[in-house]
Amino acid sequence: MNYRKLLVKYGKKLLDKNLVAGTSGNLSLRGEDDDIFYITPSGMDYLEISEEDIVKINFDGKTIEGNKKPSSEWQMHSEIYKNYPNYNAIVHTHSPIATAFSVCNKKIPMILIEMEAFLGGEIEVAPFQEAGSLELAKSILPYLKKSNSCLMANHGVVCCGIDLNRAFLSAEYLEDAAKIYYYSLNIGHSKIISK
């Protein structure tokens, strides 16, 4: 598997789908060894990132390969991989509508049947912690037990998957659910699906 090629490709898709702006957000893939992963570099435009810019690091943040600085959110990726061996890919976005719900500290309930299949149910909001901190990394872990995604208060979205395509699809479906929920709140009372 060409980890670097996939991360470059999906970084451009994030930008194309308006799930990130500028250099915000990041993506990663679990590597060939248990404590290794590949992650997008810090502060680079997705249109400019090349395969050589992708950084290979271990769970302690030590660079194994690459001459760029890894994303400032590397600890979040590391903690998820350490605690959830079923996840092999992570997508962190600042998608506008979902992030607006995170700013309001408002979860996205089960309003669509697709949410169960692609997200695992309702999407909760992890408490605010400083971006790039270990506290942030640890604060989101409980919210990924029932769902593969969560909102981070006043920050954005994190979505996980068995592979990068599934993590990306989760990010797409989460933003779509957020948009539909936003519209429904403006139209009238939202009907929540009970399980």
Secondary structure, DSSP 8 states (H G I E B T S, - for coil): --HHHHHHHHHHHHHHTTS--TT--EEEEE-SSTTEEEE-BTT--TTT--GGG-EEEETT--EEE-SS-B-TTHHHHHHHHHH-TT--EEEEE--HHHHHHHHTT--B-S-SHHHHHHHSS-B-EE----TT-HHHHHHTGGGGTT-SEEEETTTEEEEEESSHHHHHHHHHHHHHHHHHHHHHHHHS-------
